[in-house]
């Protein structure tokens, strides 16, 4: 039998899908993470935006086009938020939420809904399927930040961390089979908060891991000399920091319940660049939050220019029922939000090009992952898309950046 484990969410969801793939494979299934004909589908859903929930529901119909008789299990944040819409969809059998996803391996054929209580301690899926090039390692779950626009803390529960020894064990096993590990969590920066540990302590414990190591999304508060020293002490650290911004306006940050100012954010970026002068600093930016006027939006763009982000993920504000912002604010007109997203995306493209130009003539380490139209392509440690004619898939090489090319740079 064949099982497709399909991810619609974040890197934590991707890790959980990798673990489910491993579990199904151990039971004799042929497994894939691509939508294709199969006997069983497990859809790991997302609810970060209303659009993500809509796509999660649409995915059921996409699976049924491949096999109308297939059994479809639904898990994750969208079903945690509201299971009822999935119950009505033809082909859906087992439904669970954030917890109990591993039960889908045994219960995919059962017609039932099991939304379990959110746990106080880290648990659930571990031991993902091995990957040749990149593997994700979930070290933390849940969130205590309660940003006013975000539903995730209500769906994922409070912050809880994995034991360092367990993370090291899994990283050692994966490092023997893959070239890059990505540490991830719903709020990675809060790792150790409930166990008396810290993200810096985890990195020190991983100092001798013999493959590239990259970090998932970070919050401003985790950036310190101790933390950056731990990063620098890793054997093969990827100097990319995805430091969530969301807005460059202090007024909007306060309304979002983000606990820093624009000036504090910039100071943390300066500290990063004292340790890693060429670091790629990537971020998320929400446009059109209800407390954002034209002046506040311009403050976000101005901060982005000063920081010089290598990549910006730009989103329009999505009202989410159940959040503080949904209760407190009236959304801006959709056309105004759309126009701001377009302006921010134009700036993001310009900043990405400027960052790429800054590395021309310099050597970077690249992990080549695939071949495209006659070129090997992959990501540098700084998270710069690199193309090269020489080398092989799943090889890590030191190359020299020569010029802008396609969506990245051409190297030799």
C-alpha positions in Angstrom: 0.0 0.0 0.0 1.1 3.6 -0.6 0.7 6.5 1.9 1.2 10.2 1.1 2.0 12.4 4.1 1.3 16.0 3.0 2.4 19.1 4.8 0.5 22.4 4.6 2.2 24.2 7.4 5.5 25.3 9.0 8.8 23.6 9.5 7.5 22.0 12.7 4.7 20.5 10.7 7.3 19.3 8.1 9.3 17.6 10.9 6.1 15.8 12.1 5.3 14.7 8.5 8.8 13.3 8.2 8.2 11.3 11.4 4.9 10.0 10.1 6.6 9.0 6.9 9.1 7.0 8.9 6.4 5.4 11.0 4.3 4.4 7.9 7.5 3.0 6.2 8.3 0.9 9.2 4.8 -0.7 8.7 5.6 -1.6 5.2 4.0 1.3 3.3 5.5 2.9 0.3 5.6 6.6 1.4 5.9 10.0 -0.3 5.5 13.6 0.7 4.2 14.6 -2.8 0.5 14.5 -3.8 0.1 11.5 -6.1 -2.1 8.4 -6.4 -2.1 6.6 -3.0 -4.3 4.4 -0.8 -3.9 6.6 2.3 -3.4 10.3 2.7 -2.4 12.2 5.9 -2.9 15.9 5.6 -1.0 17.9 8.3 -3.0 21.2 8.2 -2.2 24.8 9.0 -4.3 27.6 10.6 -1.9 30.6 10.7 -4.2 32.5 8.3 -7.7 32.0 7.1 -6.2 31.3 3.6 -4.1 28.4 5.1 -7.3 26.9 6.6 -9.1 27.1 3.3 -6.1 25.4 1.5 -6.2 22.7 4.1 -9.8 21.9 3.3 -9.2 22.1 -0.4 -6.4 19.6 -0.1 -9.0 16.9 0.7 -10.5 17.3 -2.7 -7.1 17.3 -4.4 -6.4 13.9 -2.8 -9.7 12.5 -3.9 -8.9 13.4 -7.5 -6.0 11.0 -7.3 -8.0 8.2 -5.7 -11.7 8.7 -4.8 -11.6 5.5 -2.7 -8.6 6.6 -0.6 -8.8 7.0 3.2 -7.9 10.5 4.3 -6.7 11.4 7.8 -6.6 15.0 8.8 -4.3 16.4 11.6 -2.8 19.6 12.7 -3.8 23.2 13.6 -6.8 23.7 11.2 -8.5 20.6 12.6 -7.5 21.6 16.1 -9.2 24.9 15.5 -12.4 23.4 14.1 -12.8 19.8 13.1 -16.4 20.1 11.9 -15.7 21.3 8.3 -13.4 18.3 7.8 -16.0 15.9 9.1 -18.3 16.9 6.3 -15.8 16.3 3.5 -16.1 13.0 1.5 -13.3 10.6 2.0 -12.1 11.9 5.4 -11.9 9.2 8.0 -9.6 9.8 11.0 -9.4 13.4 12.4 -7.1 14.6 15.1 -5.5 18.0 16.0 -2.1 19.0 17.2 -1.7 16.1 19.6 -2.0 12.4 18.7 -0.8 12.7 15.1 1.1 9.4 15.5 -2.2 7.6 16.0 -3.0 8.2 12.3 -0.6 5.4 11.5 -2.9 2.9 13.2 -6.3 4.7 12.9 -6.3 6.1 9.4 -9.2 3.8 8.4 -11.4 4.6 11.4 -14.2 7.1 11.0 -13.7 9.1 14.2 -12.7 12.5 15.6 -10.1 12.6 18.4 -9.1 16.1 19.4 -6.9 15.5 22.5 -6.0 18.0 25.3 -2.8 20.0 24.7 0.1 18.7 26.9 2.2 20.5 29.4 5.3 18.6 28.5 7.1 18.0 25.2 6.1 14.8 23.6 4.6 13.3 20.4 6.3 12.5 17.2 10.1 12.0 17.0 12.5 10.1 14.8 11.9 11.4 11.2 12.6 9.7 8.0 16.2 10.3 6.9 16.9 12.9 4.3 19.9 13.1 2.0 20.3 16.9 2.0 18.4 18.6 4.8 16.5 17.3 7.9 14.4 19.3 10.4 14.7 18.6 14.1 11.8 19.8 16.3 13.2 20.9 19.7 10.3 22.9 21.1 6.5 23.3 20.7 3.9 25.8 21.8 4.1 29.5 22.5 3.6 31.9 25.4 3.9 35.1 23.5 0.2 35.7 22.5 0.9 38.2 19.8 -2.5 39.9 19.3 -2.9 38.8 15.7 -1.9 35.1 16.2 -4.1 32.1 16.9 -1.2 29.6 17.2 -0.7 29.8 21.0 -4.4 28.8 21.5 -4.0 25.8 19.1 -0.5 24.6 20.0 -0.6 25.3 23.8 2.1 26.7 26.1 5.8 26.5 25.4 7.4 23.2 26.1 10.9 22.0 25.3 12.6 18.7 24.5 15.4 17.4 26.7 18.8 18.4 25.4 20.1 14.8 25.5 17.2 13.6 23.3 17.9 16.4 20.7 21.6 15.5 20.6 20.8 11.8 20.2 18.5 12.5 17.2 20.9 15.0 15.7 23.8 12.6 15.8 21.7 9.9 14.1 20.5 12.3 11.4 24.0 13.8 10.8 25.2 10.4 9.7 22.6 10.5 6.9 22.2 14.1 5.9 24.2 17.2 5.1 22.2 19.9 7.0 20.1 20.0 10.1 17.6 22.7 10.9 16.6 23.2 14.5 12.9 24.3 14.6 10.1 25.0 17.0 6.9 27.0 17.2 8.9 29.5 19.4 12.4 28.2 19.0 13.8 31.2 21.1 12.0 30.0 24.2 13.7 26.6 24.2 14.5 25.6 27.7 12.1 28.1 29.3 10.2 25.3 31.1 13.1 23.0 31.8 15.8 25.5 33.1 17.8 25.2 30.0 18.4 27.6 27.1 18.9 27.6 23.3 22.6 28.6 23.8 23.1 25.5 26.1 21.5 23.3 23.4 23.9 24.8 20.7 26.9 24.1 23.0 25.8 20.5 23.3 25.7 20.2 19.5 29.1 21.8 19.0 30.7 18.7 17.5 27.8 17.7 15.2 29.5 16.9 11.9 27.2 18.5 9.4 25.8 22.0 8.6 23.4 23.3 11.3 20.8 26.0 10.7 18.4 27.7 13.0 14.7 28.3 12.4 12.8 31.5 13.2 14.1 33.5 16.2 12.7 36.3 18.4 14.6 39.4 19.2 15.0 38.6 22.9 17.2 35.5 22.3 20.0 37.4 20.6 22.8 38.0 23.1 26.6 37.6 23.2 26.2 34.3 24.9 23.9 33.0 22.3 26.0 34.3 19.4 29.1 32.8 20.9 27.4 29.4 21.0 26.5 29.8 17.3 30.1 30.7 16.5 31.3 27.6 18.4 29.4 25.2 16.1 31.5 23.2 13.7 29.6 24.2 10.6 27.1 26.9 11.5 25.0 28.4 8.7 25.1 32.2 9.4 21.5 33.0 8.6 19.2 34.5 11.2 15.5 34.6 10.6 14.7 37.3 13.1 10.9 38.1 13.2 10.1 41.8 12.8 6.4 42.0 11.8 6.5 45.9 12.0 9.1 48.7 12.2 6.7 50.9 14.1 6.8 51.0 17.9 3.1 51.9 17.9 2.2 48.9 15.8 4.5 46.6 17.7 2.8 47.5 21.0 -0.6 46.9 19.4 0.7 43.5 18.2 1.9 42.7 21.8 5.5 42.3 20.4 7.9 43.0 23.3 10.6 45.1 21.7 11.0 48.4 19.8 12.4 49.1 16.4 15.6 50.5 17.9 16.1 47.3 20.0 15.6 45.2 16.9 18.3 47.2 15.0 20.7 46.9 17.9 20.3 43.1 17.9 21.0 43.0 14.1 24.2 45.1 14.7 25.2 42.5 17.4 24.7 39.6 15.0 26.9 41.3 12.4 29.7 41.9 14.9 29.9 38.1 15.2 28.9 37.3 11.6 29.7 40.2 9.3 28.2 38.5 6.2 25.2 37.0 7.9 22.0 36.7 6.0 19.3 38.4 8.1 15.8 37.4 7.0 12.5 38.4 8.4 8.7 38.4 8.3 6.7 41.6 7.8 3.0 42.0 8.3 1.4 44.8 6.2 -1.9 46.4 6.9 -2.3 45.6 10.6 -5.3 47.6 11.8 -3.2 50.0 13.9 -0.9 50.7 11.0 -1.3 54.1 9.2 0.7 55.3 6.3 3.3 56.8 8.7 3.7 53.5 10.6 4.0 51.6 7.3 6.7 53.9 6.1 8.6 53.3 9.4 8.6 49.6 8.6 10.0 50.2 5.1 12.6 52.6 6.5 13.8 50.1 9.2 14.0 47.4 6.5 16.3 49.6 4.4 18.5 50.4 7.4 18.8 46.7 8.3 19.3 45.5 4.8 17.5 42.2 5.0 18.7 39.5 2.6 15.1 38.2 2.4 11.7 39.4 3.6 8.6 37.3 3.8 5.8 39.8 3.3 2.2 39.0 4.5 -1.1 41.0 4.5 -2.8 41.0 7.9 -5.3 38.2 8.2 -8.0 38.7 10.9 -8.3 35.5 13.0 -11.4 35.0 15.2 -10.3 34.3 18.7 -7.3 36.6 18.8 -7.1 39.9 20.7 -6.7 41.9 17.5 -9.9 40.5 16.0 -11.8 41.8 19.0 -10.1 45.2 19.3 -9.6 46.4 15.8 -11.5 47.0 12.6 -9.5 45.6 9.6 -8.2 48.1 7.0 -9.7 48.0 3.5 -8.4 45.0 1.6 -7.2 47.2 -1.4 -5.1 49.2 1.0 -3.5 46.1 2.5 -2.9 44.7 -0.9 -1.2 47.9 -2.1 1.1 47.9 1.0 2.0 44.3 0.4 3.0 45.2 -3.2 5.2 48.0 -2.0 6.9 45.9 0.6 7.5 43.1 -1.8 9.1 45.5 -4.2 11.5 46.7 -1.5 12.2 43.1 -0.5 13.3 42.2 -4.0 15.6 45.3 -4.1 17.2 44.4 -0.7 17.7 40.8 -1.7 19.5 41.9 -4.9 21.7 44.4 -2.9 22.6 41.6 -0.4 23.5 39.2 -3.3 25.6 41.9 -4.9 27.5 42.4 -1.6 28.8 38.8 -1.8 30.1 39.0 -5.4 33.7 37.9 -5.4 33.5 36.2 -2.1 33.6 32.5 -1.3 30.6 30.8 0.2 29.8 27.2 1.2 26.9 25.8 -0.8 24.9 22.6 -0.4 23.7 21.6 -3.8 20.3 20.0 -3.7 19.1 19.6 -7.3 19.8 20.2 -11.0 17.9 22.8 -12.9 18.2 23.5 -16.6 21.9 22.6 -16.8 22.9 24.1 -13.4 23.3 22.6 -10.0 21.5 24.7 -7.4 21.4 24.9 -3.7 21.7 27.3 -0.7 24.7 28.9 0.8 25.0 29.0 4.6 23.8 32.6 4.4 20.6 31.3 2.6 21.6 32.7 -0.8 20.3 30.7 -3.8 23.4 29.6 -5.7 23.8 28.1 -9.2 26.9 26.4 -10.5 27.9 24.2 -13.5 30.3 22.0 -11.6 29.7 19.6 -8.8 27.0 17.1 -7.9 23.7 16.8 -6.1 24.0 16.4 -2.3 27.6 17.8 -2.4 28.7 20.7 -0.2 31.3 22.9 -1.9 33.2 26.2 -1.4 32.4 28.4 -4.5 33.1 32.0 -5.5 30.1 34.2 -6.2 30.5 35.8 -9.7 27.2 37.5 -10.7 23.5 37.8 -10.2 21.7 34.9 -11.9 18.0 33.9 -12.0 16.7 34.1 -8.4 20.1 34.1 -6.9 23.8 34.2 -8.0 26.0 32.3 -10.4 29.1 30.7 -8.8 32.2 28.9 -9.9 
